[in-house]
């Protein structure tokens, strides 16, 4: 059975995906105060166009009650968690390696009056991992980590979820393997090969592989979509923990 047209369009249109109440001037001020990397300004200002992240958040918003506990490893400046906070969620947690980004997220949360608990941690091998979560959000980081494995990630985080809890994630597809110079960093394509860095997209999986890894690690794929016109092409998945 196909996806209803309104769901398909909702995943692709920018409506309702912006983080409200953050003016450009105030964001610039907080960027200066915290020293957060410039990328976070882009991620916040242009959030509504980052469909892979927005869709994962919207799907959690659709399936979870407002008293749900949601955790985002690799949360950066917490823009996704704060968007969920603006939808009524109040039990929001996140971790990241960047202290500057976390400080920016906390300052934004204070400005927006949204409760937020974030901490410094290695998301592949976390020291602090909440238990009995209703939802986990994981977007835009795992496929950037050399040697990372979706299977290992699911095995590690499965036990943090309640049975029946949801995990929303995104993945770069193997379509990117067909791109010229796909083994090199996208910002280095104009450089001689000896000066190029390896690609920042180190993990790429197609839908069948995600389904297989999910099944092996105690998850069922509830919903998925692929943004075929994005570059690199990304797919979003909503998984549910099964017994």
RASULFEN-V753383 format. One record per backbone hydrogen bond with DSSP energy under -1.0 kcal/mol. CO is the residue of the C=O (numbers start at 0). NH is the residue of the N-H. Records with the same first field share a line. If there is no record, write none. Layout:
CO = NH / NH
This chain:
3 = 7
4 = 8
5 = 9
6 = 10
8 = 11 / 12
13 = 16
22 = 26
23 = 27
24 = 28
25 = 29
26 = 30
27 = 31
28 = 32
29 = 33
30 = 34
36 = 39
37 = 40 / 41
38 = 42
39 = 43
40 = 44
41 = 45
43 = 46
45 = 48
46 = 49
48 = 50
49 = 53
50 = 54
51 = 55
52 = 56
53 = 57
54 = 58
55 = 59
56 = 60
57 = 61
58 = 62
59 = 63
64 = 67
68 = 133 / 134
69 = 92
70 = 136
71 = 94
74 = 77
77 = 81
78 = 82
79 = 83
80 = 84
81 = 85
83 = 86 / 88
84 = 87
90 = 69
91 = 116
92 = 71
93 = 118
94 = 73 / 74
95 = 120
97 = 101
98 = 102
99 = 103
100 = 104
101 = 105
102 = 106
103 = 107
104 = 108
105 = 109
106 = 110
107 = 111
108 = 113
116 = 93
118 = 95
132 = 161
133 = 165
134 = 70
135 = 167
137 = 169
140 = 143
141 = 144
142 = 201 / 202
144 = 147
148 = 152
149 = 153
150 = 154
151 = 155
152 = 156
153 = 157
156 = 159
157 = 160
159 = 132
161 = 164
164 = 240
165 = 135
166 = 238
167 = 137
168 = 236
170 = 234
171 = 204
172 = 175
173 = 176
174 = 177
175 = 178
178 = 181
180 = 183
182 = 198
184 = 187
187 = 190
191 = 194
192 = 195
196 = 184
205 = 209
206 = 210
207 = 211
208 = 212
209 = 213
210 = 214
211 = 215
212 = 216
213 = 218
214 = 217
217 = 241
219 = 239
222 = 237
224 = 235
225 = 227
226 = 229
232 = 172
233 = 226
234 = 170
235 = 224
236 = 168
237 = 221 / 222
238 = 166
239 = 219
240 = 163
